[in-house]
Amino acid sequence: MVQLIVGNKGKGKTKQLLDKVNSEVKSITGNIVYLDKSTKHMYELNNKVRLIDVSQFMIENASEFIGFVSGIISQDHDLQQMYFDSFLKISCLEGTDITDAIAKLEKVSKATGVDFILSVSKDEGELPEAVKKNIIISL
């Protein structure tokens, strides 16, 4: 399952994402990974959540990002959820269509059972129709 938290920059998407991950960690049986563009939110996350600073891994395009995510999943058989803060930035999709990347994440989710929750810095109206069904929070 792929879920989106959408809204323009500065609307509070990261706070929503942090609240969601910190409440989920109490009830979830598997592991959680949180991908971000820095370690800025390290102390706001429950210590059971693994934070990965994507900027350290020289990802240059969306395909490399999907490969990176797949690599993380392949190394953790107990992984249940992944949270992507600043999705457009960390996946190198700023200013491009996200439809294909979301479709690939949905395939990965179906194949592995890992759920993805993404914060996307775009207004709901700016998103392609194909991904609007994935929106859980629009700010």
DSSP file (Angstrom, degrees, kcal/mol; ACC not computed):
  #  RESIDUE AA STRUCTURE BP1 BP2  ACC     N-H-->O    O-->H-N    N-H-->O    O-->H-N    TCO  KAPPA ALPHA  PHI   PSI    X-CA   Y-CA   Z-CA
    1    1 A M              0   0    0      0, 0.0   115,-3.1     0, 0.0     2,-0.5   0.000 360.0 360.0 360.0 136.0    0.0    0.0    0.0
    2    2 A V  E     -a  116   0A   0    113,-0.2     2,-0.4   115,-0.0   115,-0.2  -0.977 360.0-174.9-117.5 124.4    1.2    3.5   -0.9
    3    3 A Q  E     -a  117   0A   0    113,-2.8   115,-2.9    -2,-0.5     2,-0.4  -0.931   9.0-150.4-121.1 145.2   -0.2    6.4    1.0
    4    4 A L  E     -ab 118 135A   0    130,-2.6   132,-3.0    -2,-0.4   133,-1.5  -0.932  12.5-164.5-119.4 137.2    0.4   10.1    0.4
    5    5 A I  E     -ab 119 137A   0    113,-3.1   115,-2.8    -2,-0.4     2,-0.3  -0.981  31.6-174.7-111.5 114.1    0.4   13.1    2.7
    6    6 A V  E     +ab 120 138A   0    131,-2.7   133,-3.1    -2,-0.6     2,-0.2  -0.773  21.4 114.1-119.0 155.9    0.3   16.1    0.3
    7    7 A G        -     0   0    0    113,-1.4   115,-0.3   115,-1.1   116,-0.2  -0.745  61.0 -73.4 159.7 157.3    0.4   19.9    0.6
    8    8 A N  S >  S-     0   0    0     -2,-0.2     3,-1.5   113,-0.2     5,-0.2  -0.189  70.6 -68.8 -66.1 163.5    2.6   22.8   -0.4
    9    9 A K  T 3  S+     0   0    0    112,-0.3    -1,-0.2     1,-0.2   114,-0.0  -0.239 120.9  22.1 -54.6 134.2    5.9   23.4    1.4
   10   10 A G  T 3  S+     0   0    0     -3,-0.1    -1,-0.2     1,-0.0    -2,-0.1   0.532  85.5 115.2  87.6   7.3    5.4   24.6    5.0
   11   11 A K  S <  S-     0   0    0     -3,-1.5    -2,-0.1    -4,-0.1    -3,-0.1   0.591  91.9 -96.9 -87.2 -11.4    1.9   23.2    5.5
   12   12 A G  S  > S+     0   0    0     -4,-0.2     4,-1.9    -5,-0.1     5,-0.1   0.686  75.3 139.4 106.3  21.6    2.9   20.7    8.2
   13   13 A K  H  > S+     0   0    0     -5,-0.2     4,-2.6     1,-0.2     5,-0.2   0.909  73.5  52.9 -64.6 -42.2    3.4   17.4    6.3
   14   14 A T  H  > S+     0   0    0      1,-0.2     4,-3.0     2,-0.2     5,-0.2   0.902 107.9  51.1 -62.3 -40.9    6.5   16.4    8.2
   15   15 A K  H  > S+     0   0    0      2,-0.2     4,-2.7     1,-0.2    -1,-0.2   0.923 111.1  48.4 -61.7 -43.2    4.7   16.8   11.5
   16   16 A Q  H  X S+     0   0    0     -4,-1.9     4,-2.3     2,-0.2    -2,-0.2   0.912 113.1  48.3 -61.0 -42.7    1.8   14.6   10.3
   17   17 A L  H  X S+     0   0    0     -4,-2.6     4,-2.6     2,-0.2    -2,-0.2   0.920 112.6  47.5 -64.7 -45.1    4.3   12.0    9.1
   18   18 A L  H  X S+     0   0    0     -4,-3.0     4,-2.4     2,-0.2    -2,-0.2   0.907 112.1  50.0 -63.5 -42.5    6.2   12.1   12.4
   19   19 A D  H  X S+     0   0    0     -4,-2.7     4,-1.6    -5,-0.2    -1,-0.2   0.913 112.4  48.2 -60.9 -42.6    3.0   11.8   14.4
   20   20 A K  H  X S+     0   0    0     -4,-2.3     4,-2.4    -5,-0.2    -2,-0.2   0.931 113.2  45.7 -65.3 -46.9    1.9    8.9   12.2
   21   21 A V  H  X S+     0   0    0     -4,-2.6     4,-2.0     1,-0.2    -1,-0.2   0.903 112.9  50.3 -65.5 -40.3    5.2    7.0   12.5
   22   22 A N  H  < S+     0   0    0     -4,-2.4     4,-0.3    -5,-0.2    -1,-0.2   0.792 114.1  44.2 -71.2 -26.9    5.4    7.5   16.3
   23   23 A S  H >X S+     0   0    0     -4,-1.6     3,-0.7    -5,-0.2     4,-0.5   0.850 113.3  51.2 -81.5 -35.7    1.8    6.3   16.8
   24   24 A E  H >X S+     0   0    0     -4,-2.4     4,-1.9     1,-0.2     3,-1.2   0.855  98.0  66.3 -66.8 -35.4    2.3    3.3   14.5
   25   25 A V  H 3< S+     0   0    0     -4,-2.0    -1,-0.2     1,-0.3    -2,-0.1   0.765  95.6  58.7 -61.5 -24.5    5.5    2.1   16.2
   26   26 A K  H <4 S+     0   0    0     -3,-0.7    -1,-0.3    -4,-0.3    -2,-0.2   0.805 117.7  28.2 -73.5 -29.8    3.5    1.3   19.4
   27   27 A S  H << S+     0   0    0     -3,-1.2    -2,-0.2    -4,-0.5     2,-0.2   0.574  96.9  99.1-109.7 -11.7    1.1   -1.1   17.6
   28   28 A I     <  -     0   0    0     -4,-1.9     4,-0.1     1,-0.1    53,-0.0  -0.512  52.6-158.7 -83.4 144.9    3.2   -2.5   14.8
   29   29 A T  S    S+     0   0    0     -2,-0.2    -1,-0.1     2,-0.1     2,-0.0   0.748  72.1  56.8 -92.9 -25.9    4.9   -5.9   15.1
   30   30 A G  S    S-     0   0    0      1,-0.2    49,-0.2    49,-0.0     2,-0.2  -0.102  94.5 -75.1 -93.7-166.5    7.5   -5.5   12.3
   31   31 A N  E     -c   79   0A   0     47,-2.8    49,-2.9    45,-0.1    50,-1.6  -0.536  34.7-148.3 -92.8 158.2   10.3   -2.9   11.7
   32   32 A I  E     -cd  81  49A   0     16,-0.5    18,-2.4    -2,-0.2     2,-0.4  -0.987   6.5-165.0-127.7 136.5    9.9    0.7   10.5
   33   33 A V  E     -cd  82  50A   0     48,-2.0    50,-2.7    -2,-0.4     2,-0.5  -0.970   3.9-160.1-120.7 138.9   12.3    2.7    8.4
   34   34 A Y  E     -cd  83  51A   0     16,-3.2    18,-2.6    -2,-0.4     2,-0.4  -0.968   6.4-160.9-121.1 113.9   12.1    6.5    7.9
   35   35 A L  E     +cd  84  52A   0     48,-3.5    50,-2.8    -2,-0.5     2,-0.3  -0.814  20.7 161.1 -97.5 133.7   13.9    8.0    4.9
   36   36 A D  E     - d   0  53A   0     16,-2.3    18,-2.6    -2,-0.4    19,-0.5  -0.903  51.0-113.2-143.6 169.4   14.7   11.7    5.0
   37   37 A K  S    S+     0   0    0     -2,-0.3     2,-0.3    16,-0.2    16,-0.1   0.509  99.5   2.3 -84.5  -5.2   17.0   14.2    3.3
   38   38 A S  S    S-     0   0    0     14,-0.1     3,-0.3    16,-0.1    16,-0.2  -0.917  76.6-103.0-160.4-177.8   18.9   14.8    6.5
   39   39 A T  S >  S+     0   0    0     -2,-0.3     3,-2.1     1,-0.2     4,-0.2   0.196  79.4 117.9-100.9  15.6   19.1   13.7   10.2
   40   40 A K  T 3  S+     0   0    0      1,-0.3     3,-0.4     2,-0.1    -1,-0.2   0.802  76.0  45.0 -52.6 -36.4   17.3   16.8   11.4
   41   41 A H  T >> S+     0   0    0     -3,-0.3     3,-1.4     1,-0.2     4,-0.7   0.220  77.1 114.9 -97.1  15.6   14.3   14.9   12.8
   42   42 A M  G X4 S+     0   0    0     -3,-2.1     3,-0.8     1,-0.3    -1,-0.2   0.871  78.0  46.0 -53.5 -43.2   16.3   12.2   14.5
   43   43 A Y  G 34 S+     0   0    0     -3,-0.4    -1,-0.3    -4,-0.2    -2,-0.1   0.547 105.5  60.6 -83.6  -6.4   15.3   13.2   18.0
   44   44 A E  G <4 S+     0   0    0     -3,-1.4     2,-0.3     2,-0.1    -1,-0.2   0.553  92.4  83.9 -92.0 -10.2   11.6   13.5   17.1
   45   45 A L  S << S-     0   0    0     -3,-0.8     6,-0.1    -4,-0.7   -26,-0.1  -0.704  90.4-104.4 -95.3 144.4   11.4    9.8   16.1
   46   46 A N    >   -     0   0    0     -2,-0.3     3,-1.9     1,-0.1    -2,-0.1  -0.360  34.5-118.5 -57.3 143.8   10.8    6.9   18.4
   47   47 A N  T 3  S+     0   0    0      1,-0.3    -1,-0.1    -4,-0.1    -2,-0.0   0.582 110.9  66.7 -69.7  -7.1   14.1    5.1   19.0
   48   48 A K  T 3  S+     0   0    0      2,-0.1   -16,-0.5   -17,-0.0     2,-0.5   0.573  84.7  88.1 -84.5  -9.9   12.7    1.9   17.4
   49   49 A V  E <  S-d   32   0A   0     -3,-1.9     2,-0.6   -18,-0.1   -16,-0.2  -0.769  77.5-135.1 -92.5 129.8   12.4    3.6   14.0
   50   50 A R  E     -d   33   0A   0    -18,-2.4   -16,-3.2    -2,-0.5     2,-0.5  -0.762  18.4-155.6 -87.1 119.1   15.5    3.4   11.8
   51   51 A L  E     -d   34   0A   0     -2,-0.6     2,-0.5   -18,-0.2   -16,-0.2  -0.819   8.1-168.7 -95.6 129.8   16.3    6.8   10.3
   52   52 A I  E     -d   35   0A   0    -18,-2.6   -16,-2.3    -2,-0.5     2,-1.0  -0.982  16.9-144.7-121.3 124.4   18.3    6.8    7.0
   53   53 A D  E >   -d   36   0A   0     -2,-0.5     3,-1.4   -18,-0.2   -16,-0.2  -0.773  14.0-166.9 -85.4 102.2   19.7   10.1    5.6
   54   54 A V  G >  S+     0   0    0    -18,-2.6     3,-2.1    -2,-1.0     5,-0.5   0.752  76.3  75.6 -65.4 -26.3   19.3    9.5    1.8
   55   55 A S  G >  S+     0   0    0    -19,-0.5     3,-0.6     1,-0.3    -1,-0.3   0.698  87.0  63.2 -62.7 -17.7   21.6   12.4    0.9
   56   56 A Q  G <  S+     0   0    0     -3,-1.4    -1,-0.3     1,-0.2    -2,-0.2   0.515  92.7  65.3 -81.9  -4.8   24.6   10.3    1.9
   57   57 A F  G <  S-     0   0    0     -3,-2.1    -1,-0.2    -4,-0.1    -2,-0.1   0.221  97.5-124.7-111.4  15.0   24.0    7.7   -0.8
   58   58 A M    <   +     0   0    0     -3,-0.6     2,-0.4     1,-0.2    -3,-0.1   0.817  39.7 177.1  50.6  42.8   24.5    9.6   -4.1
   59   59 A I        +     0   0    0     -5,-0.5    -1,-0.2     1,-0.1    33,-0.1  -0.665   8.1 176.7 -78.5 127.1   21.0    8.8   -5.5
   60   60 A E        +     0   0    0     -2,-0.4     2,-0.3     1,-0.2    -1,-0.1   0.561  56.4  14.1-112.5 -12.1   20.7   10.6   -8.9
   61   61 A N  S  > S-     0   0    0      1,-0.1     4,-1.9    32,-0.0    -1,-0.2  -0.961  79.8 -95.3-156.5 173.0   17.3    9.5  -10.3
   62   62 A A  H  > S+     0   0    0     30,-0.4     4,-2.5    -2,-0.3     5,-0.2   0.844 118.8  56.1 -64.3 -35.4   14.0    7.8   -9.4
   63   63 A S  H  > S+     0   0    0      1,-0.2     4,-2.2     2,-0.2    -1,-0.2   0.912 107.8  48.2 -64.4 -41.9   15.2    4.4  -10.6
   64   64 A E  H  > S+     0   0    0      2,-0.2     4,-2.5     1,-0.2    -1,-0.2   0.887 110.4  53.1 -63.6 -37.9   18.2    4.5   -8.3
   65   65 A F  H  X S+     0   0    0     -4,-1.9     4,-2.6    26,-0.2    -2,-0.2   0.932 108.6  48.1 -63.3 -45.8   15.9    5.5   -5.5
   66   66 A I  H  X S+     0   0    0     -4,-2.5     4,-2.5     1,-0.2    -1,-0.2   0.899 112.5  50.2 -61.3 -40.5   13.6    2.5   -6.1
   67   67 A G  H  X S+     0   0    0     -4,-2.2     4,-2.2     2,-0.2    -1,-0.2   0.894 109.4  51.1 -62.7 -40.8   16.6    0.3   -6.2
   68   68 A F  H  X S+     0   0    0     -4,-2.5     4,-1.9     2,-0.2    -2,-0.2   0.925 111.4  47.1 -60.8 -47.1   17.8    1.8   -2.9
   69   69 A V  H  X S+     0   0    0     -4,-2.6     4,-2.3     1,-0.2    -2,-0.2   0.909 111.1  51.7 -61.8 -43.8   14.4    1.1   -1.3
   70   70 A S  H  X S+     0   0    0     -4,-2.5     4,-2.4     1,-0.2    -1,-0.2   0.877 107.4  53.5 -62.3 -37.8   14.4   -2.4   -2.7
   71   71 A G  H  X S+     0   0    0     -4,-2.2     4,-1.0     2,-0.2    -1,-0.2   0.895 107.8  49.6 -63.5 -41.0   17.9   -3.0   -1.2
   72   72 A I  H >< S+     0   0    0     -4,-1.9     3,-0.6     1,-0.2     4,-0.4   0.929 112.1  48.5 -62.4 -45.1   16.7   -1.9    2.2
   73   73 A I  H >< S+     0   0    0     -4,-2.3     3,-1.2     1,-0.2     6,-0.2   0.891 106.7  56.3 -63.3 -39.8   13.7   -4.2    2.0
   74   74 A S  H 3< S+     0   0    0     -4,-2.4    -1,-0.2     1,-0.3    -2,-0.2   0.750 107.6  49.5 -66.4 -22.0   15.9   -7.2    0.9
   75   75 A Q  T << S+     0   0    0     -4,-1.0     2,-0.4    -3,-0.6    -1,-0.3   0.479 109.2  52.6 -95.6  -2.9   18.0   -6.8    4.0
   76   76 A D    X   +     0   0    0     -3,-1.2     3,-1.5    -4,-0.4    -1,-0.2  -0.813  54.0 179.6-138.5  95.5   15.2   -6.7    6.6
   77   77 A H  T 3  S+     0   0    0     -2,-0.4    -1,-0.1     1,-0.3    -4,-0.1   0.619  85.9  56.1 -72.1 -11.8   12.7   -9.5    6.4
   78   78 A D  T 3  S+     0   0    0    -48,-0.1   -47,-2.8   -46,-0.0    -1,-0.3   0.351  76.2 128.2 -98.0   4.7   10.8   -8.0    9.3
   79   79 A L  E <   +c   31   0A   0     -3,-1.5   -47,-0.2    -6,-0.2     3,-0.1  -0.435  22.7 162.8 -66.6 129.0   10.3   -4.6    7.6
   80   80 A Q  E     +     0   0A   0    -49,-2.9    35,-2.6     1,-0.3     2,-0.3   0.695  58.1  22.9-117.4 -35.1    6.6   -3.6    7.7
   81   81 A Q  E     -ce  32 115A   0    -50,-1.6   -48,-2.0    33,-0.2     2,-0.4  -0.990  52.3-165.7-140.4 146.0    6.5    0.1    6.9
   82   82 A M  E     -ce  33 116A   0     33,-2.7    35,-2.5    -2,-0.3     2,-0.4  -1.000   9.2-159.0-129.4 132.9    8.7    2.8    5.2
   83   83 A Y  E     -ce  34 117A   0    -50,-2.7   -48,-3.5    -2,-0.4     2,-0.6  -0.932   2.3-161.8-111.4 131.4    8.1    6.5    5.6
   84   84 A F  E >   -ce  35 118A   0     33,-2.8    35,-2.7    -2,-0.4     3,-0.6  -0.922   4.4-166.4-116.4 106.2    9.5    8.9    3.0
   85   85 A D  T 3  S+     0   0    0    -50,-2.8     5,-0.2    -2,-0.6    35,-0.1  -0.710  79.6  11.5 -87.5 143.7    9.8   12.5    4.1
   86   86 A S  T >> S+     0   0    0     -2,-0.3     4,-2.5     3,-0.1     3,-0.6   0.938  80.8 179.0  54.7  50.2   10.4   15.0    1.3
   87   87 A F  H <> S+     0   0    0     32,-2.2     4,-2.1    -3,-0.6     6,-0.3   0.867  72.0  53.4 -52.2 -46.3    9.6   12.3   -1.2
   88   88 A L  H 34>S+     0   0    0     31,-0.4     5,-2.7     1,-0.2     6,-0.8   0.884 114.2  42.8 -60.5 -38.2   10.1   14.5   -4.3
   89   89 A K  H X45S+     0   0    0     -3,-0.6     3,-1.2     3,-0.2    -2,-0.2   0.951 115.6  45.0 -73.3 -50.5   13.6   15.6   -3.2
   90   90 A I  H 3<5S+     0   0    0     -4,-2.5    -2,-0.2     1,-0.3    -1,-0.2   0.760 117.1  45.9 -69.9 -23.0   14.9   12.2   -1.9
   91   91 A S  T 3<5S-     0   0    0     -4,-2.1    -1,-0.3    -5,-0.3   -26,-0.2   0.364 109.9-120.5 -98.7   4.8   13.7   10.3   -5.0
   92   92 A C  T < 5S+     0   0    0     -3,-1.2   -30,-0.4    -4,-0.2    -3,-0.2   0.875  76.8 124.2  59.9  40.5   15.0   13.0   -7.5
   93   93 A L    > < +     0   0    0     -5,-2.7     3,-2.0    -6,-0.3    -4,-0.2   0.206  23.6 139.8-114.5  13.6   11.4   13.6   -8.8
   94   94 A E  T 3  S+     0   0    0     -6,-0.8     3,-0.1     1,-0.3    -5,-0.0  -0.413  80.0   7.0 -62.0 127.3   11.1   17.4   -8.2
   95   95 A G  T 3  S+     0   0    0      1,-0.3    -1,-0.3    -2,-0.2     2,-0.2   0.586 114.6  97.1  78.9  11.3    9.4   19.0  -11.1
   96   96 A T  S <  S-     0   0    0     -3,-2.0     2,-0.3    -8,-0.0    -1,-0.3  -0.773  84.5 -83.7-125.8 172.6    8.5   15.7  -12.8
   97   97 A D        -     0   0    0     -2,-0.2     4,-0.3     1,-0.1     3,-0.2  -0.607  30.9-165.5 -76.3 129.6    5.6   13.3  -13.0
   98   98 A I     >  +     0   0    0     -2,-0.3     4,-2.5     1,-0.2     5,-0.2   0.427  62.0 100.5 -96.1   0.7    5.5   10.9  -10.0
   99   99 A T  H  > S+     0   0    0      1,-0.2     4,-2.3     2,-0.2    -1,-0.2   0.906  83.3  45.2 -55.6 -49.3    3.0    8.4  -11.6
  100  100 A D  H  > S+     0   0    0     -3,-0.2     4,-2.4     1,-0.2    -1,-0.2   0.907 112.8  50.5 -64.0 -42.4    5.6    5.8  -12.6
  101  101 A A  H  > S+     0   0    0     -4,-0.3     4,-2.3     2,-0.2    -1,-0.2   0.906 111.6  48.0 -63.4 -41.6    7.5    5.9   -9.3
  102  102 A I  H  X S+     0   0    0     -4,-2.5     4,-2.3     2,-0.2    -1,-0.2   0.909 110.8  51.8 -64.8 -41.4    4.2    5.5   -7.3
  103  103 A A  H  X S+     0   0    0     -4,-2.3     4,-1.9    -5,-0.2    -2,-0.2   0.902 110.4  48.4 -61.7 -41.5    3.2    2.6   -9.6
  104  104 A K  H  X S+     0   0    0     -4,-2.4     4,-2.5     2,-0.2    -1,-0.2   0.905 110.3  51.0 -65.6 -41.4    6.6    0.9   -9.0
  105  105 A L  H  X S+     0   0    0     -4,-2.3     4,-2.6     1,-0.2    -2,-0.2   0.884 107.8  53.5 -63.2 -37.0    6.3    1.4   -5.2
  106  106 A E  H  X S+     0   0    0     -4,-2.3     4,-2.4     2,-0.2    -1,-0.2   0.903 109.3  48.4 -63.5 -40.3    2.8   -0.2   -5.4
  107  107 A K  H  X S+     0   0    0     -4,-1.9     4,-2.2     2,-0.2    -2,-0.2   0.919 112.2  48.4 -64.4 -43.7    4.3   -3.2   -7.1
  108  108 A V  H  X S+     0   0    0     -4,-2.5     4,-2.0     1,-0.2     6,-0.4   0.909 111.3  51.4 -61.8 -41.9    7.1   -3.4   -4.5
  109  109 A S  H  X S+     0   0    0     -4,-2.6     4,-2.9     1,-0.2     5,-0.3   0.920 110.8  47.0 -61.9 -45.5    4.6   -3.2   -1.8
  110  110 A K  H  < S+     0   0    0     -4,-2.4    -1,-0.2     1,-0.2    -2,-0.2   0.893 115.3  46.5 -63.1 -39.7    2.4   -6.0   -3.2
  111  111 A A  H  < S+     0   0    0     -4,-2.2    -1,-0.2    -5,-0.2    -2,-0.2   0.806 127.3  24.9 -73.4 -30.6    5.4   -8.2   -3.7
  112  112 A T  H  < S-     0   0    0     -4,-2.0    -2,-0.2    -5,-0.2    -3,-0.2   0.634  94.9-123.7-112.6 -18.5    7.0   -7.6   -0.2
  113  113 A G     <  +     0   0    0     -4,-2.9     2,-0.4    -5,-0.3    -4,-0.1   0.588  63.3 139.3  81.6   9.4    4.1   -6.6    2.1
  114  114 A V        -     0   0    0     -6,-0.4     2,-0.3    -5,-0.3    -1,-0.3  -0.757  44.9-142.1 -90.3 131.4    5.9   -3.4    3.0
  115  115 A D  E     - e   0  81A   0    -35,-2.6   -33,-2.7    -2,-0.4     2,-0.4  -0.724  10.6-150.9 -91.8 142.6    3.6   -0.3    3.3
  116  116 A F  E     -ae   2  82A   0   -115,-3.1  -113,-2.8    -2,-0.3     2,-0.5  -0.952  10.8-172.7-116.2 131.9    4.9    3.1    2.1
  117  117 A I  E     -ae   3  83A   0    -35,-2.5   -33,-2.8    -2,-0.4     2,-0.4  -0.989  15.8-172.2-123.5 120.6    3.8    6.5    3.5
  118  118 A L  E     -ae   4  84A   0   -115,-2.9  -113,-3.1    -2,-0.5     2,-0.5  -0.880  22.9-145.3-119.1 141.3    5.1    9.5    1.6
  119  119 A S  E     -a    5   0A   0    -35,-2.7   -32,-2.2    -2,-0.4     2,-0.5  -0.935  23.2-168.0-100.7 127.6    5.1   13.2    2.2
  120  120 A V  E     -a    6   0A   0   -115,-2.8     2,-2.1    -2,-0.5  -113,-1.4  -0.966  19.7-141.7-122.1 120.8    4.8   15.0   -1.2
  121  121 A S        +     0   0    0     -2,-0.5     2,-0.3  -115,-0.2  -112,-0.3  -0.432  68.5  95.9 -82.6  66.4    5.3   18.8   -1.4
  122  122 A K  S    S-     0   0    0     -2,-2.1  -115,-1.1  -115,-0.3    -2,-0.1  -0.985  78.4-106.1-147.3 149.7    2.6   19.5   -3.9
  123  123 A D    >>  -     0   0    0     -2,-0.3     3,-1.8  -116,-0.2     4,-0.6  -0.474  36.4-113.3 -70.9 149.0   -1.0   20.7   -3.6
  124  124 A E  G >4 S+     0   0    0      1,-0.3     3,-1.2     2,-0.2    -1,-0.1   0.859 117.0  58.0 -52.4 -38.9   -3.6   18.0   -4.3
  125  125 A G  G 34 S+     0   0    0      1,-0.2    -1,-0.3     7,-0.0     4,-0.1   0.704 100.7  56.9 -66.6 -20.7   -4.7   19.8   -7.4
  126  126 A E  G <4 S+     0   0    0     -3,-1.8    -1,-0.2     2,-0.1    -2,-0.2   0.562  88.8  96.6 -86.4  -9.4   -1.2   19.6   -8.9
  127  127 A L  S << S-     0   0    0     -3,-1.2     5,-0.1    -4,-0.6   -30,-0.1  -0.501  84.4-101.2 -84.2 149.6   -1.0   15.8   -8.6
  128  128 A P    >>  -     0   0    0      0, 0.0     3,-1.5     0, 0.0     4,-0.7  -0.367  30.5-118.8 -63.9 147.3   -1.7   13.4  -11.5
  129  129 A E  G >4 S+     0   0    0      1,-0.3     3,-0.9     2,-0.2     4,-0.5   0.841 109.3  66.4 -54.9 -36.4   -5.2   11.8  -11.3
  130  130 A A  G 34 S+     0   0    0      1,-0.2    -1,-0.3     2,-0.1     3,-0.2   0.745 106.4  39.6 -62.0 -25.3   -3.6    8.3  -11.1
  131  131 A V  G X4 S+     0   0    0     -3,-1.5     3,-1.8     1,-0.1     4,-0.3   0.538  89.2  88.8-102.9  -7.3   -2.1    9.0   -7.7
  132  132 A K  G X< S+     0   0    0     -3,-0.9     3,-1.3    -4,-0.7    -1,-0.1   0.778  78.4  66.2 -63.5 -25.7   -4.9   10.9   -6.1
  133  133 A K  G 3  S+     0   0    0     -4,-0.5    -1,-0.3     1,-0.2    -2,-0.1   0.700  95.7  59.3 -66.8 -17.4   -6.5    7.7   -4.8
  134  134 A N  G <  S+     0   0    0     -3,-1.8  -130,-2.6  -131,-0.1     2,-0.3   0.512  77.2 115.2 -88.9  -6.4   -3.5    7.3   -2.5
  135  135 A I  E <   +b    4   0A   0     -3,-1.3  -130,-0.2    -4,-0.3     3,-0.1  -0.489  28.3 165.3 -72.3 126.7   -3.9   10.5   -0.6
  136  136 A I  E    S+     0   0A   0   -132,-3.0     2,-0.4     1,-0.4  -131,-0.2   0.672  72.2  24.6-107.6 -28.8   -4.7   10.1    3.0
  137  137 A I  E     -b    5   0A   0   -133,-1.5  -131,-2.7  -130,-0.0     2,-0.5  -0.992  62.0-172.4-138.5 129.6   -4.1   13.7    4.2
  138  138 A S  E      b    6   0A   0     -2,-0.4  -131,-0.2  -133,-0.2   -15,-0.1  -0.980 360.0 360.0-122.5 120.1   -4.2   16.8    2.1
  139  139 A L              0   0    0   -133,-3.1  -132,-0.2    -2,-0.5    -1,-0.1   0.402 360.0 360.0-107.2 360.0   -3.1   20.0    3.8
